[in-house]
Each structure stands twice: as C-alpha cells, then as structure tokens.
Amino acid sequence: MIETDEIDRKILRILVRDARKSSKAIGEDLGLSQPAVWRRIRRLKDSGVILGQRLRLDREKLGLGVMVFLGVKLAAKGRGSIESFERAVSAIPEVLSVEHVLGLYDYRLKVVARDIPDFERVLRRRIMTLPGAGQVEANVLLSEERKYGPL
C-alpha cells in the first residue's frame, strides 16, 4: 500500500474522469507546476496505484444498445467445472466481463447485444450451452449513472 495525500487523490479523481488530461492542465486546475504533477503521476504509476488507461466506447453508436447483467449458478462446482466454464465464457465476444462472485450466483457476466432478440440468441446459443451452466438470471440495464472510482 502506498501513502497518498489529498493532492494525490485530487489528481486521481481528475484522471479517472479524463485519463488524457495533461499534467500541465491538471497542474493548472490544482495550482501546481506541471513537473510536480508529472512526478506525482509517475510515482502513482510506478507504485501500481494507476494500472493503466481504458478506452470507453459508445455502445449505441456501435449498434450494441442492450447491456445485460447475468447471474449464473453452476450446475456442478468442481475445479474442472469452474475452469471449463471460465475458459468457455471468456471466448464469447458479447461477454464484456466475467466476475467470480460469492452469493446467490457463482458468476456475474456483463453482456452486450444489438437488441433483445439478439440477446436472446446469445443467451440460448452461447451462454446456456456453456459447460456447467445451470441457473441464469438476467437484469437488463435501463440507465446508467457514471461514478468515477472510490475517491
């Protein structure tokens, strides 16, 4: 764990909202010099606090207007079942993330599709045929509020 101060946390909040923002612009926002901000960002990267940058895409402009969160309970819970399921589900292009969770379901999947009929096709032909897949619960995303990180 690395020690961070309020300035580090302010820098991180700015970068979470816009990772492309320059250290000069961040310095202007915070009343710091560009080199001071750059050194702080470099320290946060070198220590592993900043893991990388991500590109956010507009799903609707790409024709992927439906996002569904699936809870998947495995039919069997042996090590082989888990590994087979994870390997197979990771190969499905419509599945954006796979999270192994503790609770009612064993996995939480984030799935995108063009529309509801397309999602139904993905569900029936790809997800329900996965090795070890048992009970599935779908939650369709209606709207999304952006929250940027824990800071």
Beta strands, then each sheet from edge to edge (+ up, - down):
strand 1: 66-74
strand 2: 95-100
strand 3: 107-113
strand 4: 133-140
sheet 1: 2+ 3- 1+ 4-
end
